[in-house]
Amino acid sequence: MFTNKYLLFLYFMLAVSVGYLITAVGLGDPFAENGLTPSFFPILVGAAAIVFSSILIVEQLRAAPEREIGANSSNEPGGYTHLWVTVAIFIYIALFRTAGYFLSSWLFVLALILLFSSLEKLLQKAVISAAIVGLAYLMFQQLFGVRLPTIWG
């Protein structure tokens, strides 16, 4: 059993990434006769998360002989932030189809910003989250021609 908490975290993230990709594939085919569908981006993110998690695991395993397995690493995640990010991702996936793109994405981006910063300037962070979601919406509509789900259908 590994005692390196960072390596265990990476294995956990790989498992979460696989679960995320399986859930994203359940959203439907990423391609349609008229272009990309709303499931394209979540599938892309899930595949990328698996690739990057795998790369980090290989790097950690290669570096393991150079240091003691149980030693604390400076790049080891602190606190429970990584778990909250995982919870936020699964809530985002669950809300995406029912609550629509705008509400679910705005809540997700705001949650991530708050996880990695303080609660100060909450209104400013909410506006920044809305701007990010709005820009992403324009990108998907104009650049990719993807219709994103809304609350009303």
Rosetta constraint file for C-alpha pairs under 8 A:
AtomPair CA 2 CA 7 HARMONIC 7.61 0.50
AtomPair CA 2 CA 8 HARMONIC 7.05 0.50
AtomPair CA 2 CA 69 HARMONIC 7.47 0.50
AtomPair CA 2 CA 70 HARMONIC 7.99 0.50
AtomPair CA 3 CA 8 HARMONIC 7.76 0.50
AtomPair CA 3 CA 69 HARMONIC 6.56 0.50
AtomPair CA 3 CA 70 HARMONIC 5.25 0.50
AtomPair CA 4 CA 8 HARMONIC 6.40 0.50
AtomPair CA 4 CA 69 HARMONIC 5.65 0.50
AtomPair CA 4 CA 70 HARMONIC 5.05 0.50
AtomPair CA 4 CA 71 HARMONIC 6.96 0.50
AtomPair CA 4 CA 72 HARMONIC 7.40 0.50
AtomPair CA 5 CA 9 HARMONIC 6.06 0.50
AtomPair CA 5 CA 70 HARMONIC 8.00 0.50
AtomPair CA 5 CA 72 HARMONIC 7.93 0.50
AtomPair CA 5 CA 76 HARMONIC 7.33 0.50
AtomPair CA 6 CA 10 HARMONIC 6.24 0.50
AtomPair CA 6 CA 73 HARMONIC 7.37 0.50
AtomPair CA 6 CA 75 HARMONIC 7.83 0.50
AtomPair CA 6 CA 76 HARMONIC 5.13 0.50
AtomPair CA 6 CA 77 HARMONIC 6.90 0.50
AtomPair CA 7 CA 11 HARMONIC 6.32 0.50
AtomPair CA 7 CA 57 HARMONIC 6.66 0.50
AtomPair CA 7 CA 60 HARMONIC 6.70 0.50
AtomPair CA 8 CA 12 HARMONIC 6.16 0.50
AtomPair CA 9 CA 13 HARMONIC 6.12 0.50
AtomPair CA 10 CA 14 HARMONIC 6.13 0.50
AtomPair CA 10 CA 53 HARMONIC 6.27 0.50
AtomPair CA 10 CA 56 HARMONIC 7.20 0.50
AtomPair CA 10 CA 57 HARMONIC 6.21 0.50
AtomPair CA 11 CA 15 HARMONIC 6.31 0.50
AtomPair CA 11 CA 53 HARMONIC 7.72 0.50
AtomPair CA 11 CA 57 HARMONIC 7.24 0.50
AtomPair CA 12 CA 16 HARMONIC 6.18 0.50
AtomPair CA 13 CA 17 HARMONIC 5.92 0.50
AtomPair CA 13 CA 53 HARMONIC 6.70 0.50
AtomPair CA 14 CA 18 HARMONIC 6.24 0.50
AtomPair CA 14 CA 49 HARMONIC 7.46 0.50
AtomPair CA 14 CA 50 HARMONIC 5.78 0.50
AtomPair CA 14 CA 53 HARMONIC 5.46 0.50
AtomPair CA 14 CA 54 HARMONIC 6.94 0.50
AtomPair CA 15 CA 19 HARMONIC 6.27 0.50
AtomPair CA 16 CA 20 HARMONIC 6.00 0.50
AtomPair CA 16 CA 86 HARMONIC 7.45 0.50
AtomPair CA 17 CA 21 HARMONIC 6.11 0.50
AtomPair CA 17 CA 46 HARMONIC 5.72 0.50
AtomPair CA 17 CA 47 HARMONIC 7.69 0.50
AtomPair CA 17 CA 49 HARMONIC 5.70 0.50
AtomPair CA 17 CA 50 HARMONIC 5.52 0.50
AtomPair CA 18 CA 22 HARMONIC 6.20 0.50
AtomPair CA 18 CA 46 HARMONIC 7.01 0.50
AtomPair CA 18 CA 50 HARMONIC 6.52 0.50
AtomPair CA 19 CA 23 HARMONIC 6.15 0.50
AtomPair CA 20 CA 24 HARMONIC 6.02 0.50
AtomPair CA 20 CA 46 HARMONIC 5.82 0.50
AtomPair CA 20 CA 90 HARMONIC 7.49 0.50
AtomPair CA 21 CA 25 HARMONIC 6.05 0.50
AtomPair CA 21 CA 42 HARMONIC 7.43 0.50
AtomPair CA 21 CA 43 HARMONIC 5.76 0.50
AtomPair CA 21 CA 45 HARMONIC 7.88 0.50
AtomPair CA 21 CA 46 HARMONIC 4.47 0.50
AtomPair CA 21 CA 47 HARMONIC 6.46 0.50
AtomPair CA 22 CA 26 HARMONIC 6.43 0.50
AtomPair CA 23 CA 27 HARMONIC 6.96 0.50
AtomPair CA 23 CA 93 HARMONIC 7.77 0.50
AtomPair CA 24 CA 28 HARMONIC 7.72 0.50
AtomPair CA 24 CA 39 HARMONIC 6.43 0.50
AtomPair CA 24 CA 42 HARMONIC 5.59 0.50
AtomPair CA 24 CA 43 HARMONIC 5.35 0.50
AtomPair CA 24 CA 46 HARMONIC 7.39 0.50
AtomPair CA 24 CA 93 HARMONIC 7.64 0.50
AtomPair CA 25 CA 29 HARMONIC 7.10 0.50
AtomPair CA 25 CA 30 HARMONIC 7.96 0.50
AtomPair CA 25 CA 39 HARMONIC 7.14 0.50
AtomPair CA 25 CA 43 HARMONIC 6.21 0.50
AtomPair CA 27 CA 39 HARMONIC 5.64 0.50
AtomPair CA 28 CA 39 HARMONIC 6.17 0.50
AtomPair CA 29 CA 37 HARMONIC 7.17 0.50
AtomPair CA 29 CA 39 HARMONIC 6.77 0.50
AtomPair CA 29 CA 40 HARMONIC 7.70 0.50
AtomPair CA 30 CA 36 HARMONIC 5.84 0.50
AtomPair CA 30 CA 37 HARMONIC 5.09 0.50
AtomPair CA 30 CA 38 HARMONIC 6.95 0.50
AtomPair CA 30 CA 39 HARMONIC 5.04 0.50
AtomPair CA 30 CA 40 HARMONIC 4.27 0.50
AtomPair CA 30 CA 43 HARMONIC 7.52 0.50
AtomPair CA 31 CA 35 HARMONIC 5.75 0.50
AtomPair CA 31 CA 36 HARMONIC 4.58 0.50
AtomPair CA 31 CA 37 HARMONIC 5.58 0.50
AtomPair CA 31 CA 40 HARMONIC 7.08 0.50
AtomPair CA 32 CA 36 HARMONIC 5.98 0.50
AtomPair CA 32 CA 37 HARMONIC 6.45 0.50
AtomPair CA 35 CA 144 HARMONIC 7.54 0.50
AtomPair CA 35 CA 145 HARMONIC 6.96 0.50
AtomPair CA 35 CA 146 HARMONIC 7.26 0.50
AtomPair CA 36 CA 40 HARMONIC 6.24 0.50
AtomPair CA 36 CA 144 HARMONIC 6.76 0.50
AtomPair CA 36 CA 145 HARMONIC 7.08 0.50
AtomPair CA 36 CA 146 HARMONIC 5.68 0.50
AtomPair CA 37 CA 146 HARMONIC 5.51 0.50
AtomPair CA 37 CA 147 HARMONIC 6.89 0.50
AtomPair CA 37 CA 148 HARMONIC 7.86 0.50
AtomPair CA 38 CA 42 HARMONIC 7.89 0.50
AtomPair CA 38 CA 146 HARMONIC 6.20 0.50
AtomPair CA 38 CA 147 HARMONIC 6.55 0.50
AtomPair CA 38 CA 148 HARMONIC 5.51 0.50
AtomPair CA 38 CA 149 HARMONIC 7.42 0.50
AtomPair CA 39 CA 43 HARMONIC 6.18 0.50
AtomPair CA 40 CA 44 HARMONIC 6.14 0.50
AtomPair CA 41 CA 45 HARMONIC 6.11 0.50
AtomPair CA 42 CA 46 HARMONIC 6.09 0.50
AtomPair CA 43 CA 47 HARMONIC 6.16 0.50
AtomPair CA 44 CA 48 HARMONIC 6.12 0.50
AtomPair CA 45 CA 49 HARMONIC 6.03 0.50
AtomPair CA 46 CA 50 HARMONIC 6.34 0.50
AtomPair CA 47 CA 51 HARMONIC 6.33 0.50
AtomPair CA 48 CA 52 HARMONIC 6.06 0.50
AtomPair CA 49 CA 53 HARMONIC 5.88 0.50
AtomPair CA 50 CA 54 HARMONIC 6.05 0.50
AtomPair CA 51 CA 55 HARMONIC 6.25 0.50
AtomPair CA 52 CA 56 HARMONIC 6.23 0.50
AtomPair CA 53 CA 57 HARMONIC 6.19 0.50
AtomPair CA 54 CA 58 HARMONIC 6.22 0.50
AtomPair CA 55 CA 59 HARMONIC 6.22 0.50
AtomPair CA 56 CA 60 HARMONIC 6.15 0.50
AtomPair CA 57 CA 61 HARMONIC 6.13 0.50
AtomPair CA 58 CA 62 HARMONIC 6.13 0.50
AtomPair CA 59 CA 63 HARMONIC 6.13 0.50
AtomPair CA 60 CA 64 HARMONIC 6.02 0.50
AtomPair CA 61 CA 65 HARMONIC 7.85 0.50
AtomPair CA 63 CA 67 HARMONIC 7.08 0.50
AtomPair CA 64 CA 68 HARMONIC 6.84 0.50
AtomPair CA 64 CA 69 HARMONIC 6.04 0.50
AtomPair CA 65 CA 69 HARMONIC 7.78 0.50
AtomPair CA 67 CA 71 HARMONIC 7.21 0.50
AtomPair CA 72 CA 76 HARMONIC 7.16 0.50
AtomPair CA 77 CA 81 HARMONIC 7.86 0.50
AtomPair CA 77 CA 82 HARMONIC 7.23 0.50
AtomPair CA 80 CA 84 HARMONIC 6.44 0.50
AtomPair CA 81 CA 85 HARMONIC 6.19 0.50
AtomPair CA 81 CA 115 HARMONIC 6.65 0.50
AtomPair CA 81 CA 116 HARMONIC 7.92 0.50
AtomPair CA 82 CA 86 HARMONIC 6.32 0.50
AtomPair CA 83 CA 87 HARMONIC 6.25 0.50
AtomPair CA 84 CA 88 HARMONIC 6.05 0.50
AtomPair CA 84 CA 115 HARMONIC 7.73 0.50
AtomPair CA 85 CA 89 HARMONIC 6.20 0.50
AtomPair CA 85 CA 112 HARMONIC 6.89 0.50
AtomPair CA 85 CA 115 HARMONIC 7.71 0.50
AtomPair CA 86 CA 90 HARMONIC 6.43 0.50
AtomPair CA 87 CA 91 HARMONIC 6.20 0.50
AtomPair CA 88 CA 92 HARMONIC 6.00 0.50
AtomPair CA 88 CA 108 HARMONIC 6.43 0.50
AtomPair CA 88 CA 111 HARMONIC 7.20 0.50
AtomPair CA 88 CA 112 HARMONIC 7.77 0.50
AtomPair CA 89 CA 93 HARMONIC 6.25 0.50
AtomPair CA 89 CA 108 HARMONIC 7.43 0.50
AtomPair CA 90 CA 94 HARMONIC 6.20 0.50
AtomPair CA 91 CA 95 HARMONIC 6.07 0.50
AtomPair CA 92 CA 96 HARMONIC 5.80 0.50
AtomPair CA 92 CA 104 HARMONIC 5.83 0.50
AtomPair CA 92 CA 105 HARMONIC 6.99 0.50
AtomPair CA 92 CA 107 HARMONIC 7.99 0.50
AtomPair CA 92 CA 108 HARMONIC 6.06 0.50
AtomPair CA 93 CA 97 HARMONIC 7.72 0.50
AtomPair CA 94 CA 98 HARMONIC 7.60 0.50
AtomPair CA 95 CA 99 HARMONIC 5.23 0.50
AtomPair CA 95 CA 100 HARMONIC 7.10 0.50
AtomPair CA 95 CA 104 HARMONIC 5.71 0.50
AtomPair CA 96 CA 100 HARMONIC 5.19 0.50
AtomPair CA 96 CA 101 HARMONIC 5.76 0.50
AtomPair CA 96 CA 104 HARMONIC 5.49 0.50
AtomPair CA 96 CA 105 HARMONIC 7.44 0.50
AtomPair CA 96 CA 149 HARMONIC 7.51 0.50
AtomPair CA 97 CA 101 HARMONIC 7.44 0.50
AtomPair CA 97 CA 149 HARMONIC 6.18 0.50
AtomPair CA 97 CA 150 HARMONIC 7.68 0.50
AtomPair CA 98 CA 150 HARMONIC 7.90 0.50
AtomPair CA 98 CA 151 HARMONIC 6.42 0.50
AtomPair CA 99 CA 103 HARMONIC 6.18 0.50
AtomPair CA 99 CA 104 HARMONIC 6.02 0.50
AtomPair CA 99 CA 150 HARMONIC 6.75 0.50
AtomPair CA 99 CA 151 HARMONIC 5.06 0.50
AtomPair CA 100 CA 104 HARMONIC 6.17 0.50
AtomPair CA 100 CA 148 HARMONIC 7.56 0.50
AtomPair CA 100 CA 149 HARMONIC 4.85 0.50
AtomPair CA 100 CA 150 HARMONIC 3.84 0.50
AtomPair CA 100 CA 151 HARMONIC 4.66 0.50
AtomPair CA 100 CA 152 HARMONIC 7.97 0.50
AtomPair CA 101 CA 105 HARMONIC 5.63 0.50
AtomPair CA 101 CA 148 HARMONIC 6.07 0.50
AtomPair CA 101 CA 149 HARMONIC 5.50 0.50
AtomPair CA 101 CA 150 HARMONIC 5.70 0.50
AtomPair CA 101 CA 151 HARMONIC 7.93 0.50
AtomPair CA 102 CA 106 HARMONIC 5.85 0.50
AtomPair CA 102 CA 133 HARMONIC 6.75 0.50
AtomPair CA 102 CA 134 HARMONIC 7.88 0.50
AtomPair CA 102 CA 150 HARMONIC 7.07 0.50
AtomPair CA 103 CA 107 HARMONIC 6.13 0.50
AtomPair CA 104 CA 108 HARMONIC 6.09 0.50
AtomPair CA 105 CA 109 HARMONIC 6.04 0.50
AtomPair CA 105 CA 133 HARMONIC 6.37 0.50
AtomPair CA 106 CA 110 HARMONIC 6.01 0.50
AtomPair CA 106 CA 129 HARMONIC 5.78 0.50
AtomPair CA 106 CA 130 HARMONIC 5.83 0.50
AtomPair CA 106 CA 133 HARMONIC 6.04 0.50
AtomPair CA 107 CA 111 HARMONIC 5.95 0.50
AtomPair CA 108 CA 112 HARMONIC 6.26 0.50
AtomPair CA 109 CA 113 HARMONIC 6.20 0.50
AtomPair CA 109 CA 129 HARMONIC 5.63 0.50
AtomPair CA 109 CA 132 HARMONIC 7.95 0.50
AtomPair CA 109 CA 133 HARMONIC 7.78 0.50
AtomPair CA 110 CA 114 HARMONIC 6.14 0.50
AtomPair CA 110 CA 125 HARMONIC 6.83 0.50
AtomPair CA 110 CA 126 HARMONIC 6.16 0.50
AtomPair CA 110 CA 129 HARMONIC 5.46 0.50
AtomPair CA 111 CA 115 HARMONIC 6.05 0.50
AtomPair CA 112 CA 116 HARMONIC 6.42 0.50
AtomPair CA 113 CA 117 HARMONIC 6.12 0.50
AtomPair CA 113 CA 125 HARMONIC 7.29 0.50
AtomPair CA 114 CA 118 HARMONIC 6.08 0.50
AtomPair CA 114 CA 119 HARMONIC 6.35 0.50
AtomPair CA 121 CA 125 HARMONIC 6.37 0.50
AtomPair CA 122 CA 126 HARMONIC 6.14 0.50
AtomPair CA 123 CA 127 HARMONIC 6.26 0.50
AtomPair CA 124 CA 128 HARMONIC 6.20 0.50
AtomPair CA 125 CA 129 HARMONIC 6.08 0.50
AtomPair CA 126 CA 130 HARMONIC 6.24 0.50
AtomPair CA 127 CA 131 HARMONIC 6.19 0.50
AtomPair CA 128 CA 132 HARMONIC 6.23 0.50
AtomPair CA 129 CA 133 HARMONIC 6.22 0.50
AtomPair CA 130 CA 134 HARMONIC 5.97 0.50
AtomPair CA 131 CA 135 HARMONIC 6.07 0.50
AtomPair CA 132 CA 136 HARMONIC 6.15 0.50
AtomPair CA 133 CA 137 HARMONIC 6.09 0.50
AtomPair CA 134 CA 138 HARMONIC 6.29 0.50
AtomPair CA 135 CA 139 HARMONIC 6.16 0.50
AtomPair CA 136 CA 140 HARMONIC 6.18 0.50
AtomPair CA 137 CA 141 HARMONIC 6.05 0.50
AtomPair CA 137 CA 148 HARMONIC 7.77 0.50
AtomPair CA 138 CA 142 HARMONIC 5.68 0.50
AtomPair CA 138 CA 143 HARMONIC 7.61 0.50
AtomPair CA 139 CA 143 HARMONIC 5.14 0.50
AtomPair CA 139 CA 144 HARMONIC 6.80 0.50
AtomPair CA 140 CA 144 HARMONIC 4.87 0.50
AtomPair CA 140 CA 145 HARMONIC 5.93 0.50
AtomPair CA 140 CA 146 HARMONIC 5.36 0.50
AtomPair CA 140 CA 147 HARMONIC 7.50 0.50
AtomPair CA 140 CA 148 HARMONIC 7.90 0.50
AtomPair CA 141 CA 145 HARMONIC 4.59 0.50
AtomPair CA 141 CA 146 HARMONIC 5.24 0.50
AtomPair CA 141 CA 147 HARMONIC 6.29 0.50
AtomPair CA 141 CA 148 HARMONIC 7.92 0.50
AtomPair CA 142 CA 146 HARMONIC 8.00 0.50
AtomPair CA 149 CA 153 HARMONIC 6.41 0.50
